Amino acid sequence: MYIDFSSLSANQIYHCMTQTVVPRPIAWVLSDNGEPSSYNLAPFSYFTAVSSNPPLMMLSVGKKPDGSDKDTKVNIEQRKHCVVHIASAAQAEQVTESAKTLPHGESEIELQQLGLSQFDNFSLPRLTNAPIAMACELYEMHKVGNTPQAMILLKVLHLYIEEQFVTEAQGRITLDTNKLNPLGRLGGGEYWANGNSFSIQRPK
């Protein structure tokens, strides 16, 4: 099959890209709502590592259904920091539920009663049960495309990894990814874990 993107709508192109750039890692992003102990939590699968010197990751954030900026973008732009988590497959339901669009300031963490732990030497907490967490600060933010998307470059300051998944030899850290079973994203409502796909209906 040959597909000419010039003949497709933006929505059709989106579905082609998310069906073929697979599996994608998911950034489960905690950001600061700007009120005491109020945090936003949302998943993004337009996400990847970009550079190791400096240590940068790229997060691409679209718009809400009403065309306004998503809370994650607003929070990072205004307060310059966030925590990016890598979820395990066991957290797929929680990740999916956190994709629901809520009024600004309403916390997905409170609605799901997710536990938080102090992130050493960082101003924001991390999700207690997420196996990997990265404390990040805003490096650069750009508008891209016609929607537009916010292309956010994040500098990783600190990394937390749950110890049960880590081995260290000759100064190099290795993760047991079979044991970690990280959650990956496919197209539509499909996820990927340990070589298998499964579906979860997204909240509205």
C-alpha positions in Angstrom: 0.0 0.0 0.0 1.2 3.5 -0.9 -0.2 6.5 0.9 0.3 10.1 -0.3 0.0 12.4 2.7 -0.8 15.3 0.5 -4.2 13.8 -0.2 -5.1 13.3 3.5 -6.6 15.4 6.2 -4.6 16.2 9.3 -6.8 13.7 11.2 -6.1 11.0 8.7 -2.4 11.7 8.8 -2.5 11.5 12.6 -4.0 8.1 12.5 -1.5 6.9 9.9 1.4 8.1 12.0 0.1 6.6 15.3 -0.6 3.3 13.6 2.9 3.0 12.1 5.3 4.7 14.5 4.9 1.8 17.0 5.3 1.0 19.8 5.9 4.4 21.3 7.0 5.2 24.8 4.5 7.1 27.0 5.5 10.1 29.1 3.2 10.2 32.1 3.7 13.8 33.1 3.0 15.4 36.5 3.0 19.2 36.4 2.3 22.0 38.8 -1.2 23.6 38.7 0.1 26.6 40.5 -1.9 26.0 43.6 -0.6 24.4 46.8 -0.4 20.6 46.4 -2.4 20.6 43.2 -0.9 18.6 40.3 -2.0 17.7 36.8 -1.2 14.3 35.4 -1.5 13.3 31.7 0.0 10.8 29.3 1.7 11.7 26.0 3.0 9.3 23.4 4.5 11.9 21.0 7.6 11.5 23.2 11.2 10.5 22.9 14.8 11.0 24.1 16.7 13.6 22.0 20.1 14.2 23.5 22.4 13.0 26.3 24.6 16.1 26.5 22.6 17.9 27.7 20.1 15.2 28.7 17.0 16.2 26.8 13.6 14.7 26.0 11.0 15.9 23.6 7.3 16.0 24.4 4.8 17.1 21.8 1.5 18.4 23.2 -1.6 19.2 21.2 -4.7 21.1 22.1 -7.8 20.3 24.1 -11.0 19.4 22.2 -12.2 23.1 22.5 -8.9 24.4 21.0 -7.4 25.7 24.2 -4.0 24.8 25.5 -3.6 21.6 27.5 -2.9 22.0 31.2 0.5 20.3 30.9 1.7 22.8 28.3 0.4 25.8 30.4 1.9 24.5 33.6 5.3 23.7 32.1 5.4 27.1 30.3 4.5 29.0 33.4 6.4 27.1 36.1 9.3 25.6 34.1 9.3 22.1 35.7 7.6 18.7 35.6 8.1 15.0 36.4 8.0 12.5 33.6 7.1 8.9 34.6 7.4 5.7 32.7 4.5 3.5 33.7 4.4 -0.3 33.8 1.7 -2.3 32.0 0.0 -2.9 35.3 -0.8 0.9 35.4 -2.5 1.0 31.9 -6.0 1.7 33.4 -4.6 4.6 35.5 -2.7 6.0 32.5 -5.8 5.8 30.3 -8.0 7.4 32.9 -5.6 10.3 33.3 -6.1 11.2 29.6 -9.6 12.5 30.4 -10.0 16.2 29.8 -10.7 18.0 33.1 -11.3 21.7 34.0 -8.0 23.4 34.7 -6.9 22.9 38.3 -8.8 19.7 38.8 -6.3 17.0 39.7 -6.3 13.5 38.1 -4.1 12.4 41.0 -6.8 13.3 43.5 -9.5 11.7 41.4 -7.7 8.5 41.2 -6.2 8.7 44.7 -2.7 8.1 43.5 0.1 8.2 46.0 2.9 10.7 45.9 6.4 10.5 47.2 9.0 13.2 47.7 11.5 13.5 44.8 14.8 14.1 46.4 16.4 17.5 45.5 13.4 18.5 43.4 10.4 20.8 44.0 7.7 18.4 42.7 6.8 15.0 44.0 6.8 11.8 41.9 4.1 9.1 41.7 4.9 6.5 44.3 4.0 3.5 42.2 5.6 4.5 38.9 8.8 2.5 38.4 10.7 5.3 36.7 10.5 9.0 37.2 12.6 11.9 35.8 12.7 15.3 37.3 12.8 17.8 34.5 13.0 21.5 33.8 11.9 23.4 30.7 14.8 23.7 28.2 12.9 25.1 25.1 9.4 25.3 23.8 8.4 25.8 20.2 5.1 26.0 18.3 5.1 23.5 15.3 2.6 22.6 12.7 -0.7 24.2 11.7 -2.7 23.1 14.8 -0.2 24.1 16.4 1.5 21.5 18.6 3.8 22.6 21.4 7.1 20.9 21.0 8.6 20.9 24.5 12.3 20.1 25.2 12.8 19.0 28.8 16.2 18.8 30.5 16.4 15.8 32.9 17.9 16.8 36.2 17.4 13.7 38.3 16.4 10.1 37.6 14.5 7.7 40.0 14.4 4.0 39.2 12.7 1.4 41.5 15.6 -0.7 42.7 14.1 -4.1 42.0 14.4 -3.4 38.2 18.1 -2.4 38.3 21.4 -4.2 38.1 24.8 -2.4 38.0 28.0 -3.7 36.6 31.3 -1.9 35.7 29.6 1.4 36.4 26.8 0.9 34.0 23.1 0.6 35.0 21.0 -2.1 33.3 17.2 -2.4 33.6 15.4 -5.7 33.6 12.7 -4.6 31.0 11.0 -8.0 31.1 10.4 -7.5 34.8 9.6 -3.8 34.4 7.1 -4.5 31.6 6.9 -0.9 30.5 3.7 0.3 28.9 3.9 1.3 25.2 1.4 3.0 22.9 0.0 1.8 19.6 -2.8 3.4 17.5 -6.3 4.1 18.6 -7.0 2.6 22.0 -4.3 0.0 21.8 -1.3 -0.5 24.1 1.8 -2.7 24.0 3.5 -4.6 26.7 6.0 -7.5 26.6 5.3 -8.3 22.9 1.5 -8.2 23.2 -1.1 -5.7 22.3 -4.3 -4.9 24.2 -7.1 -2.3 24.1 -8.5 0.0 26.7 -11.3 2.4 25.8 -10.2 6.0 26.3 -12.4 8.2 28.6 -14.3 11.1 27.1 
